[in-house]
């Protein structure tokens, strides 16, 4: 109702933003005149044909050259900004990186200077390996001395290593102060280029804080350091590495292979630990006991641990842990399997104790309890109970189920329950018949997934926005095949961004063969806004403009006219527009400066006096208007002009400049004074022959404004629609009171607190309740009970719930309470909300000082306490 940007307008804007940068600057004025677009996008510097930057500016050295010059000084200084600028300009040469290693001081600044520039097969990596092997080697004492000296050493890293400093003595008055974070980062740079045995020796010598900073904090450790810790580290270093929140699940699985309870506990707590890996830890409790701290945390009733920590315990066989997992609520098949595992691990007596456990029994289904109790009376009860249950141990069960599942709740059960995970079989089933994208997203981070498996799963996840074969169908087709076989849909920008960021799509493919052109242009424009448009895509766009549109304003007009219904690619659209446009007529000779136009009515030989618009057009430096008002100041222009014209005495002169009129005609409907396009603007535009593309705006009828919230997608969207209607006077406060659901005022959506209409609604409600309930405490309590019941079914999505007047009527109907009202009328210009009996005299309400009681109904200042602030029990 209040939105003016249509799909066609957005597509035209996207196409112009992509193609206009390929127009030579000299052709832009003629193009603006033909399209009537003073707000056409301007090409960025160097983005037009033949544009491009160069490595130097006026003879100034390149960033890399400036860094080389600084390193050549006797004592290099100020290297940080120079190195950052050089890295931003492009990758550094290996010899420049080596020079930084040899010359930068102090040594602990090296990680910040080098960044990610050390290539494993380069000269700098070879030099670091040589330094590490020659000096500290596998001697723990030398590594500790290097750690202690880095904080204060002012020379280069090779100088410090050659000095072979000794470890600092322990301070007598307490623990040593923590070194700067650059110290562990420098050690990590060196340890990334040492042999695994040397790395293990170094980590054993370093203090706890340094090991945690190296392995558990900041950026991920390098692959060599990670592999050395996983394969040769001790319990302390592996525990620290397992705590890193960004560690890959495959590395977590390597750490679990060490069979260390402390390491397993850190892996179990890691946010990237998968449900299957947690199940693997829980199912090996007979061989590797659970860490006591983790066990206490899992069993504690007051510990705030996520459900994903408890569900993997379901089939572990430990009665206490199984009882805790059952409290999370699982399917009957999983409950039966949990009892079977306890029976097989601890015997039938453990099952009897679990069935009688007061904390677990309420969460077991009655049928499962009956089956288990019957099986306990038979000699082969465990085998029979297992045979009647779900085949969780069959590796073919999960792939078979994932092929057909289409519900997210069922999928969650399948992935959380203790099905056997044969990942090669899962990957093969997914390639044969793709799973739903949510399943692929979960399996993508599985600890057994290879790089090839992850590539197939990632395609499924990234293809999800562009749906085919139903809402939940999976798709593993590569982007090039999809663009050749299928037309894009409205999710093209999201789909394209995901594919480009993953390196699976060249944006140039959206110029051709992607279709239709409007959606391809929307995807390209979204990529350009995010800095993802490649040079190949820009060259393809500029080439299309040069070949078909250059110097032909009529071709541009034809392109915009054909765009909405064109089914081909963007490149085909540009070519078709060039063919459909009329040939460009030759330019007319300029008129003599002292002659008047034939129809001007001026005497021959006498120059015509230009009007205000012509004077502005001939004035150099006249600013051009943007395409449409944007931002608070620009959008306020229409209201400001309307106020000035209304306040001006007599008939105020109307604007006649075509540029400013086109600019004002593109205003947003929400910026209309009173919700209606001003009459003076309509008159001025008609006189200039200007008409907005979507027509002039008129306020919607009151009935339509009241019906809009029911069509909104949620309460937040409904709020912005109501705000505009309220501010423009289409809706009044009592309209809101009789239309909007009561819970929306009690628990306002977060984006309503900046709006004006909720305050008006609240004030109208206060006046209404003051008039209806007065100081009757029972009536207020009955209303509060009705409001609390309505809150239980609260929804922030349409359709609406009960309004406050309806809640009041409901509270009176249910309790049989008499209708009460004060002697003061509730003033409103609209009909009364509820029928009320004649006024009856009653004593004035008791008065109390403000804040004297939290349950006070009124106070001496006349401030009425809102009933929604009371949240006590129902009477």
BATORDO-74641 format. One line per field, with one value per residue (C-alpha): x, y, z; residue in three letters. Coordinates in steps of 0.1 Angstrom, whole numbers, plus 5000, padded with zeros to 4 digits. Layout:
<nodes>
u <- X/...
v <- Y/...
w <- Z/...
rest <- ALA/...
</nodes>
This chain:
<nodes>
u <- 5000/5027/5056/5064/5094/5080/5099/5102/5116/5142/5152/5156/5177/5199/5204/5214/5238/5255/5256/5261/5297/5305/5293/5319/5316/5308/5277/5261/5244/5226/5216/5203/5182/5167/5159/5149/5172/5191/5198/5215/5244/5278/5307/5334/5368/5387/5356/5347/5361/5399/5398/5420/5445/5482/5507/5521/5505/5525/5558/5552/5567/5544/5535/5559/5586/5581/5584/5617/5631/5622/5639/5670/5676/5702/5675/5641/5612/5575/5571/5536/5516/5539/5535/5497/5495/5518/5497/5465/5480/5487/5507/5542/5572/5590/5622/5604/5589/5624/5638/5611/5621/5658/5654/5622/5626/5615/5611/5576/5562/5568/5534/5516/5540/5539/5502/5495/5524/5547/5543/5552/5574/5591/5624/5610/5596/5629/5648/5624/5629/5667/5666/5644/5665/5699/5691/5663/5658/5643/5658/5629/5651/5660/5623/5615/5643/5631/5596/5609/5631/5607/5588/5618/5641/5645/5664/5654/5643/5675/5696/5675/5677/5715/5719/5701/5687/5682/5649/5641/5640/5607/5597/5597/5567/5541/5534/5552/5533/5516/5536/5521/5499/5525/5549/5527/5520/5558/5563/5534/5552/5583/5566/5547/5581/5596/5595/5567/5591/5606/5571/5561/5593/5587/5550/5561/5584/5560/5538/5501/5490/5513/5500/5464/5471/5489/5464/5430/5427/5428/5431/5434/5469/5486/5481/5517/5513/5478/5491/5521/5498/5473/5500/5527/5513/5508/5475/5479/5485/5458/5433/5441/5438/5405/5391/5396/5360/5369/5386/5375/5355/5381/5408/5386/5382/5421/5423/5396/5418/5443/5419/5425/5395/5406/5410/5376/5359/5373/5362/5327/5324/5336/5308/5320/5318/5292/5265/5281/5315/5298/5281/5315/5329/5298/5297/5333/5329/5338/5373/5378/5360/5342/5360/5347/5342/5322/5301/5292/5282/5261/5243/5238/5202/5212/5238/5227/5240/5225/5203/5229/5251/5225/5210/5243/5242/5210/5227/5258/5246/5253/5220/5226/5236/5208/5182/5195/5192/5156/5145/5151/5123/5129/5108/5096/5120/5149/5137/5134/5170/5183/5169/5184/5218/5216/5206/5235/5260/5250/5225/5187/5189/5202/5171/5148/5164/5161/5124/5118/5139/5116/5136/5134/5100/5078/5097/5093/5063/5038/5040/5079/5077/5052/5074/5105/5089/5075/5109/5126/5105/5119/5153/5159/5142/5170/5173/5135/5134/5161/5144/5112/5130/5145/5176/5199/5230/5223/5246/5220/5192/5201/5209/5175/5156/5174/5164/5128/5126/5110/5103/5128/5116/5119/5154/5165/5154/5173/5205/5204/5194/5220/5219/5252/5270/5287/5297/5309/5274/5258/5278/5270/5233/5234/5251/5225/5195/5203/5190/5171/5194/5191/5204/5233/5241/5244/5265/5288/5307/5308/5341/5343/5335/5363/5369/5350/5321/5320/5320/5289/5271/5281/5265/5233/5233/5242/5215/5188/5177/5170/5144/5135/5115/5096/5104/5126/5142/5180/5200/5237/5238/5268/5260/5269/5245/5217/5221/5220/5190/5168/5155/5165/5139/5135/5163/5189/5209/5212/5220/5246/5263/5267/5281/5306/5318/5324/5344/5319/5305/5321/5299/5304/5281/5253/5257/5253/5237/5217/5181/5157/5177/5159/5168/5203/5207/5195/5220/5248/5238/5238/5273/5285/5273/5292/5324/5322/5319/5350/5369/5357/5321/5327/5345/5316/5291/5313/5317/5279/5274/5302/5288/5251/5243/5272/5260/5224/5200/5170/5186/5188/5151/5143/5163/5143/5110/5119/5134/5103/5091/5124/5131/5166/5200/5212/5237/5208/5187/5214/5218/5180/5177/5203/5185/5151/5162/5158/5190/5205/5195/5223/5228/5209/5230/5231/5207/5221/5226/5207/5176/5145/5126/5098/5071/5085/5064/5094/5101/5127/5162/5154/5167/5141/5146/5152/5130/5142/5146/5167/5189/5196/5203/5229/5245/5278/5281/5243/5240/5221/5195/5198/5174/5150/5150/5170/5180/5162/5172/5163/5130/5121/5123/5087/5073/5094/5084/5047/5049/5066/5040/5011/5026/5034/5011/4989/4998/5033/5053/5055/5088/5093/5127/5122/5150/5136/5101/5112/5131/5100/5077/5097/5090/5080/5043/5052/5067/5035/5021/4989/4994/4985/5006/5004/4980/5007/5032/5006/4998/5034/5043/5013/5024/5059/5046/5060/5042/5055/5058/5035/5010/5002/4996/4963/4958/4941/4906/4904/4890/4919/4944/4928/4930/4967/4982/4964/4982/5017/5042/5047/5041/5072/5060/5025/5039/5056/5024/5003/5029/5025/4987/4986/5010/4990/4958/4942/4939/4932/4942/4908/4910/4942/4925/4896/4917/4951/4957/4963/4996/5013/5011/5023/5053/5061/5083/5117/5113/5082/5099/5109/5073/5046/5014/5021/5023/4989/4974/4987/4972/4939/4939/4946/4917/4894/4902/4900/4864/4854/4870/4875/4890/4872/4901/4882/4875/4912/4922/4897/4910/4946/4937/4921/4952/4975/4955/4957/4995/4998/4986/5004/5017/5035/5022/4988/4959/4953/4943/4918/4918/4917/4880/4874/4895/4875/4842/4856/4866/4831/4813/4834/4830/4795/4809/4787/4797/4812/4820/4829/4808/4832/4826/4853/4857/4862/4850/4841/4813/4818/4837/4814/4778/4777/4748/4740/4764/4760/4774/4802/4826/4859/4889/4913/4944/4980/5013/5030/5050/5035/5024/5033/4997/4981/4953/4956/4976/4971/4986/4959/4984/4966/4986/4984/4969/4996/5022/5004/5015/5003/4982/4947/4920
v <- 5000/5024/5010/5025/5006/4979/4949/4966/4998/4978/4959/4991/5006/4974/4974/5010/5007/4979/4993/5031/5027/5015/5048/5074/5105/5127/5107/5109/5144/5132/5099/5118/5140/5111/5090/5119/5106/5133/5105/5081/5064/5079/5057/5054/5068/5044/5021/5032/5019/5021/5031/5016/5026/5024/5013/5048/5082/5111/5092/5082/5047/5018/5005/4976/5000/5022/4992/4981/5016/5016/4982/4995/5021/5013/5009/5003/5019/5027/4994/4985/5010/5004/4966/4969/4991/4968/4937/4956/4964/4927/4897/4905/4891/4863/4882/4912/4888/4874/4910/4916/4885/4895/4933/4939/4949/4942/4905/4901/4925/4899/4882/4915/4926/4893/4884/4854/4861/4832/4805/4770/4765/4799/4813/4827/4793/4777/4803/4798/4761/4766/4790/4767/4736/4754/4772/4759/4726/4700/4716/4726/4750/4771/4774/4786/4811/4823/4828/4848/4870/4879/4905/4927/4920/4950/4933/4910/4874/4860/4880/4867/4831/4834/4848/4816/4834/4815/4811/4839/4830/4826/4858/4854/4875/4857/4845/4861/4888/4878/4887/4906/4886/4892/4868/4836/4848/4850/4815/4802/4816/4797/4765/4763/4756/4731/4693/4677/4663/4698/4713/4688/4696/4733/4731/4710/4739/4768/4780/4772/4807/4806/4772/4783/4815/4795/4768/4778/4816/4840/4827/4790/4775/4766/4732/4720/4731/4715/4682/4682/4687/4661/4635/4642/4666/4658/4660/4697/4708/4686/4698/4734/4727/4709/4741/4763/4772/4772/4738/4715/4684/4662/4675/4669/4633/4630/4643/4619/4590/4597/4582/4609/4618/4654/4658/4641/4665/4695/4680/4673/4709/4723/4741/4725/4690/4670/4648/4617/4625/4631/4598/4582/4596/4585/4550/4542/4548/4512/4519/4556/4569/4602/4631/4637/4674/4669/4641/4664/4691/4667/4653/4686/4697/4733/4733/4753/4730/4727/4697/4688/4677/4653/4636/4618/4601/4582/4549/4551/4523/4543/4545/4579/4595/4578/4590/4625/4621/4608/4640/4659/4640/4615/4592/4558/4539/4558/4552/4514/4514/4533/4506/4478/4495/4498/4461/4450/4472/4469/4440/4437/4451/4484/4485/4478/4507/4530/4521/4530/4561/4591/4614/4591/4573/4603/4607/4571/4563/4539/4514/4514/4508/4479/4463/4466/4452/4423/4416/4416/4385/4365/4349/4364/4397/4419/4402/4404/4441/4449/4429/4449/4482/4505/4491/4518/4496/4490/4513/4513/4526/4563/4567/4551/4574/4606/4599/4603/4626/4660/4675/4694/4679/4644/4652/4665/4632/4612/4631/4632/4596/4568/4556/4541/4566/4549/4582/4567/4551/4584/4603/4578/4580/4618/4618/4594/4611/4645/4649/4679/4710/4710/4675/4684/4714/4691/4664/4691/4694/4656/4644/4616/4638/4641/4672/4656/4648/4683/4698/4678/4687/4724/4725/4712/4739/4767/4756/4758/4794/4786/4759/4731/4700/4713/4733/4706/4690/4689/4698/4691/4705/4729/4765/4765/4737/4753/4786/4768/4747/4767/4803/4823/4830/4858/4843/4849/4875/4852/4822/4840/4855/4821/4805/4834/4835/4797/4801/4780/4807/4834/4865/4868/4838/4861/4883/4853/4826/4835/4844/4862/4894/4913/4887/4883/4920/4919/4892/4912/4944/4926/4912/4947/4962/4935/4940/4905/4916/4904/4922/4896/4905/4942/4937/4917/4945/4973/4953/4949/4987/4995/4972/4979/5010/5035/5068/5056/5070/5054/5020/5027/5036/5005/4984/4998/4992/4956/4946/4936/4909/4898/4861/4859/4868/4903/4901/4891/4920/4946/4932/4932/4967/4978/4962/4976/5012/5036/5049/5079/5111/5135/5163/5196/5226/5251/5280/5315/5333/5364/5347/5337/5304/5306/5299/5321/5351/5374/5401/5392/5400/5404/5377/5359/5363/5328/5316/5305/5269/5279/5302/5274/5250/5275/5282/5264/5242/5237/5206/5177/5158/5122/5096/5098/5114/5093/5098/5119/5153/5145/5129/5159/5182/5177/5184/5215/5229/5221/5240/5270/5272/5269/5296/5320/5350/5349/5326/5313/5308/5271/5254/5250/5234/5199/5184/5194/5185/5150/5147/5157/5135/5104/5109/5080/5079/5079/5114/5129/5156/5140/5109/5127/5142/5180/5197/5223/5196/5179/5213/5222/5188/5189/5223/5209/5177/5155/5125/5100/5064/5050/5079/5104/5091/5093/5080/5046/5044/5038/5003/4994/5007/4986/4955/4959/4945/4911/4909/4917/4889/4896/4922/4942/4947/4955/4981/5002/5001/5013/5040/5056/5054/5069/5097/5107/5107/5078/5059/5073/5059/5044/5026/5009/5000/4983/4965/4954/4923/4930/4910/4933/4962/4941/4926/4950/4938/4952/4975/4992/5012/5040/5044/5068/5048/5024/5054/5067/5032/5029/5063/5054/5021/5040/5063/5035/5014/5044/5049/5013/4999/5029/5018/4984/4960/4929/4941/4949/4915/4897/4916/4908/4871/4873/4891/4865/4837/4856/4858/4820/4819/4851/4853/4881/4870/4877/4869/4889/4878/4895/4933/4950/4958/4921/4910/4933/4918/4883/4890/4902/4874/4847/4860/4875/4907/4938/4964/4994/5028/5062/5093/5108/5101/5085/5112/5099/5111/5075/5052/5036/5004/4985/4991/5006/5010/5045/5060/5051/5073/5058/5072/5087/5063/5062/5083/5073/5090/5081/5048/5041/5006/4984/4972/5006/5012/5050/5076/5111/5125/5107/5083/5050/5018/4998/4964/4946/4955/4931/4895/4877/4846/4846/4850
w <- 5000/5009/4987/4953/4942/4918/4904/4870/4885/4905/4875/4854/4882/4884/4846/4845/4874/4856/4820/4825/4838/4803/4787/4778/4800/4769/4761/4795/4791/4759/4776/4806/4784/4764/4795/4817/4844/4862/4888/4863/4881/4874/4864/4890/4882/4860/4855/4820/4787/4788/4824/4850/4876/4876/4901/4907/4911/4896/4899/4935/4944/4947/4982/4978/4966/4996/5019/5002/5006/5044/5048/5031/5059/5086/5112/5096/5113/5106/5088/5100/5078/5048/5051/5054/5023/5004/5013/5003/4969/4962/4973/4984/4965/4984/4985/5001/5027/5034/5038/5064/5083/5083/5089/5109/5145/5172/5164/5178/5152/5124/5126/5120/5092/5073/5077/5055/5031/5040/5013/5024/4993/4994/5005/5037/5049/5041/5062/5091/5090/5090/5119/5140/5134/5140/5172/5195/5177/5201/5233/5256/5276/5245/5235/5270/5268/5234/5249/5279/5258/5230/5251/5257/5227/5204/5176/5147/5150/5135/5161/5190/5179/5174/5210/5224/5255/5287/5305/5330/5367/5383/5402/5440/5447/5425/5390/5361/5342/5310/5279/5250/5225/5199/5217/5212/5176/5169/5184/5163/5131/5141/5152/5119/5103/5127/5127/5147/5174/5179/5181/5208/5228/5225/5237/5268/5278/5274/5302/5303/5293/5262/5251/5255/5235/5208/5203/5218/5211/5182/5147/5139/5143/5110/5095/5104/5140/5142/5128/5152/5182/5171/5163/5189/5215/5252/5271/5279/5243/5228/5254/5245/5208/5213/5229/5198/5187/5150/5148/5120/5131/5113/5136/5166/5155/5154/5190/5202/5189/5217/5242/5268/5290/5294/5256/5250/5275/5256/5223/5237/5248/5215/5196/5163/5177/5157/5173/5158/5173/5207/5204/5196/5229/5249/5234/5244/5281/5288/5273/5280/5311/5309/5325/5360/5354/5322/5339/5368/5343/5323/5354/5373/5372/5375/5347/5317/5290/5256/5245/5220/5249/5263/5233/5223/5257/5248/5238/5260/5283/5315/5335/5350/5317/5298/5324/5318/5281/5283/5300/5268/5251/5223/5202/5215/5192/5206/5242/5235/5221/5251/5275/5253/5255/5293/5295/5273/5291/5328/5329/5336/5372/5358/5335/5365/5384/5354/5350/5387/5386/5394/5372/5341/5345/5336/5303/5292/5271/5288/5259/5261/5299/5294/5267/5288/5320/5300/5284/5318/5327/5297/5294/5259/5267/5255/5221/5216/5226/5202/5174/5178/5177/5151/5133/5146/5141/5104/5083/5055/5076/5078/5040/5032/5055/5044/5008/5017/5047/5040/5074/5095/5128/5115/5101/5135/5151/5125/5129/5167/5173/5175/5139/5126/5104/5074/5057/5024/5021/5031/5005/4978/4986/4985/4951/4937/4952/4969/5005/5015/5019/5057/5059/5036/5058/5088/5070/5055/5088/5095/5108/5082/5052/5026/5005/4976/4998/5012/4977/4967/5000/4996/4962/4977/5004/4981/4956/4983/4977/4940/4945/4921/4927/4957/4988/5004/4974/4972/4941/4934/4899/4893/4886/4850/4842/4862/4843/4810/4818/4841/4844/4875/4902/4927/4949/4922/4942/4973/4951/4931/4961/4978/4947/4940/4976/4974/4942/4922/4898/4876/4877/4839/4835/4847/4817/4794/4795/4827/4821/4823/4820/4848/4875/4861/4864/4900/4909/4892/4910/4944/4936/4927/4959/4979/4959/4943/4906/4887/4860/4834/4842/4840/4806/4793/4803/4789/4756/4753/4758/4733/4706/4709/4730/4726/4712/4708/4735/4717/4722/4759/4759/4740/4765/4795/4776/4767/4801/4821/4797/4782/4787/4773/4789/4797/4767/4744/4758/4750/4715/4709/4722/4697/4668/4679/4682/4653/4636/4654/4634/4626/4651/4641/4634/4663/4660/4654/4687/4676/4661/4679/4674/4648/4673/4701/4693/4697/4671/4645/4654/4691/4715/4736/4774/4789/4816/4851/4840/4810/4831/4855/4827/4812/4846/4849/4881/4885/4907/4893/4913/4923/4909/4938/4973/4997/5033/5059/5045/5009/5018/5039/5008/4997/5032/5036/5002/5009/5043/5027/4999/5023/5045/5017/5013/4982/4953/4957/4925/4916/4907/4869/4867/4850/4870/4904/4894/4883/4915/4936/4915/4926/4963/4985/4994/5031/5026/5013/5036/5048/5027/4994/4966/4971/4946/4937/4927/4905/4889/4883/4868/4845/4833/4826/4810/4837/4852/4877/4864/4891/4892/4919/4954/4973/5009/5011/5026/5063/5057/5035/5061/5088/5066/5058/5090/5084/5051/5065/5069/5107/5134/5125/5089/5101/5125/5098/5077/5107/5115/5081/5083/5118/5111/5080/5099/5080/5113/5148/5182/5188/5154/5167/5200/5182/5156/5170/5192/5228/5231/5206/5230/5260/5243/5216/5187/5190/5160/5174/5201/5176/5163/5174/5170/5200/5223/5210/5213/5249/5258/5242/5262/5294/5288/5278/5309/5332/5319/5319/5351/5374/5407/5409/5419/5410/5375/5370/5382/5360/5330/5340/5341/5306/5293/5308/5291/5258/5262/5262/5226/5216/5180/5163/5129/5115/5119/5149/5184/5208/5211/5245/5243/5234/5264/5287/5274/5278/5314/5322/5304/5321/5356/5354/5368/5364/5339/5356/5343/5358/5356/5331/5294/5273/5247/5212/5178/5168/5180/5214/5214/5238/5247/5283/5307/5320/5344/5380/5408/5427/5453/5441/5439/5468/5463/5472/5467/5434/5439/5473/5463/5433/5432/5435/5409/5410/5428/5440/5407/5387/5371/5363/5366/5334/5340/5319/5345/5369/5363/5394/5395/5382/5409
rest <- UNK/UNK/UNK/UNK/UNK/UNK/UNK/UNK/UNK/UNK/UNK/UNK/UNK/UNK/UNK/UNK/UNK/UNK/UNK/UNK/UNK/UNK/UNK/UNK/UNK/UNK/UNK/UNK/UNK/UNK/UNK/UNK/UNK/UNK/UNK/UNK/UNK/UNK/UNK/UNK/UNK/UNK/UNK/UNK/UNK/UNK/UNK/UNK/UNK/UNK/UNK/UNK/UNK/UNK/UNK/UNK/UNK/UNK/UNK/UNK/UNK/UNK/UNK/UNK/UNK/UNK/UNK/UNK/UNK/UNK/UNK/UNK/UNK/UNK/UNK/UNK/UNK/UNK/UNK/UNK/UNK/UNK/UNK/UNK/UNK/UNK/UNK/UNK/UNK/UNK/UNK/UNK/UNK/UNK/UNK/UNK/UNK/UNK/UNK/UNK/UNK/UNK/UNK/UNK/UNK/UNK/UNK/UNK/UNK/UNK/UNK/UNK/UNK/UNK/UNK/UNK/UNK/UNK/UNK/UNK/UNK/UNK/UNK/UNK/UNK/UNK/UNK/UNK/UNK/UNK/UNK/UNK/UNK/UNK/UNK/UNK/UNK/UNK/UNK/UNK/UNK/UNK/UNK/UNK/UNK/UNK/UNK/UNK/UNK/UNK/UNK/UNK/UNK/UNK/UNK/UNK/UNK/UNK/UNK/UNK/UNK/UNK/UNK/UNK/UNK/UNK/UNK/UNK/UNK/UNK/UNK/UNK/UNK/UNK/UNK/UNK/UNK/UNK/UNK/UNK/UNK/UNK/UNK/UNK/UNK/UNK/UNK/UNK/UNK/UNK/UNK/UNK/UNK/UNK/UNK/UNK/UNK/UNK/UNK/UNK/UNK/UNK/UNK/UNK/UNK/UNK/UNK/UNK/UNK/UNK/UNK/UNK/UNK/UNK/UNK/UNK/UNK/UNK/UNK/UNK/UNK/UNK/UNK/UNK/UNK/UNK/UNK/UNK/UNK/UNK/UNK/UNK/UNK/UNK/UNK/UNK/UNK/UNK/UNK/UNK/UNK/UNK/UNK/UNK/UNK/UNK/UNK/UNK/UNK/UNK/UNK/UNK/UNK/UNK/UNK/UNK/UNK/UNK/UNK/UNK/UNK/UNK/UNK/UNK/UNK/UNK/UNK/UNK/UNK/UNK/UNK/UNK/UNK/UNK/UNK/UNK/UNK/UNK/UNK/UNK/UNK/UNK/UNK/UNK/UNK/UNK/UNK/UNK/UNK/UNK/UNK/UNK/UNK/UNK/UNK/UNK/UNK/UNK/UNK/UNK/UNK/UNK/UNK/UNK/UNK/UNK/UNK/UNK/UNK/UNK/UNK/UNK/UNK/UNK/UNK/UNK/UNK/UNK/UNK/UNK/UNK/UNK/UNK/UNK/UNK/UNK/UNK/UNK/UNK/UNK/UNK/UNK/UNK/UNK/UNK/UNK/UNK/UNK/UNK/UNK/UNK/UNK/UNK/UNK/UNK/UNK/UNK/UNK/UNK/UNK/UNK/UNK/UNK/UNK/UNK/UNK/UNK/UNK/UNK/UNK/UNK/UNK/UNK/UNK/UNK/UNK/UNK/UNK/UNK/UNK/UNK/UNK/UNK/UNK/UNK/UNK/UNK/UNK/UNK/UNK/UNK/UNK/UNK/UNK/UNK/UNK/UNK/UNK/UNK/UNK/UNK/UNK/UNK/UNK/UNK/UNK/UNK/UNK/UNK/UNK/UNK/UNK/UNK/UNK/UNK/UNK/UNK/UNK/UNK/UNK/UNK/UNK/UNK/UNK/UNK/UNK/UNK/UNK/UNK/UNK/UNK/UNK/UNK/UNK/UNK/UNK/UNK/UNK/UNK/UNK/UNK/UNK/UNK/UNK/UNK/UNK/UNK/UNK/UNK/UNK/UNK/UNK/UNK/UNK/UNK/UNK/UNK/UNK/UNK/UNK/UNK/UNK/UNK/UNK/UNK/UNK/UNK/UNK/UNK/UNK/UNK/UNK/UNK/UNK/UNK/UNK/UNK/UNK/UNK/UNK/UNK/UNK/UNK/UNK/UNK/UNK/UNK/UNK/UNK/UNK/UNK/UNK/UNK/UNK/UNK/UNK/UNK/UNK/UNK/UNK/UNK/UNK/UNK/UNK/UNK/UNK/UNK/UNK/UNK/UNK/UNK/UNK/UNK/UNK/UNK/UNK/UNK/UNK/UNK/UNK/UNK/UNK/UNK/UNK/UNK/UNK/UNK/UNK/UNK/UNK/UNK/UNK/UNK/UNK/UNK/UNK/UNK/UNK/UNK/UNK/UNK/UNK/UNK/UNK/UNK/UNK/UNK/UNK/UNK/UNK/UNK/UNK/UNK/UNK/UNK/UNK/UNK/UNK/UNK/UNK/UNK/UNK/UNK/UNK/UNK/UNK/UNK/UNK/UNK/UNK/UNK/UNK/UNK/UNK/UNK/UNK/UNK/UNK/UNK/UNK/UNK/UNK/UNK/UNK/UNK/UNK/UNK/UNK/UNK/UNK/UNK/UNK/UNK/UNK/UNK/UNK/UNK/UNK/UNK/UNK/UNK/UNK/UNK/UNK/UNK/UNK/UNK/UNK/UNK/UNK/UNK/UNK/UNK/UNK/UNK/UNK/UNK/UNK/UNK/UNK/UNK/UNK/UNK/UNK/UNK/UNK/UNK/UNK/UNK/UNK/UNK/UNK/UNK/UNK/UNK/UNK/UNK/UNK/UNK/UNK/UNK/UNK/UNK/UNK/UNK/UNK/UNK/UNK/UNK/UNK/UNK/UNK/UNK/UNK/UNK/UNK/UNK/UNK/UNK/UNK/UNK/UNK/UNK/UNK/UNK/UNK/UNK/UNK/UNK/UNK/UNK/UNK/UNK/UNK/UNK/UNK/UNK/UNK/UNK/UNK/UNK/UNK/UNK/UNK/UNK/UNK/UNK/UNK/UNK/UNK/UNK/UNK/UNK/UNK/UNK/UNK/UNK/UNK/UNK/UNK/UNK/UNK/UNK/UNK/UNK/UNK/UNK/UNK/UNK/UNK/UNK/UNK/UNK/UNK/UNK/UNK/UNK/UNK/UNK/UNK/UNK/UNK/UNK/UNK/UNK/UNK/UNK/UNK/UNK/UNK/UNK/UNK/UNK/UNK/UNK/UNK/UNK/UNK/UNK/UNK/UNK/UNK/UNK/UNK/UNK/UNK/UNK/UNK/UNK/UNK/UNK/UNK/UNK/UNK/UNK/UNK/UNK/UNK/UNK/UNK/UNK/UNK/UNK/UNK/UNK/UNK/UNK/UNK/UNK/UNK/UNK/UNK/UNK/UNK/UNK/UNK/UNK/UNK/UNK/UNK/UNK/UNK/UNK/UNK/UNK/UNK/UNK/UNK/UNK/UNK/UNK/UNK/UNK/UNK/UNK/UNK/UNK/UNK/UNK/UNK/UNK/UNK/UNK/UNK/UNK/UNK/UNK/UNK/UNK/UNK/UNK/UNK/UNK/UNK/UNK/UNK/UNK/UNK/UNK/UNK/UNK/UNK/UNK/UNK/UNK/UNK/UNK/UNK/UNK/UNK/UNK/UNK/UNK/UNK/UNK/UNK/UNK/UNK/UNK/UNK/UNK/UNK/UNK/UNK/UNK/UNK/UNK/UNK/UNK/UNK/UNK/UNK/UNK/UNK/UNK/UNK/UNK/UNK/UNK/UNK/UNK/UNK/UNK/UNK/UNK/UNK/UNK/UNK/UNK/UNK/UNK/UNK/UNK/UNK/UNK/UNK/UNK/UNK/UNK/UNK/UNK/UNK/UNK/UNK/UNK
</nodes>
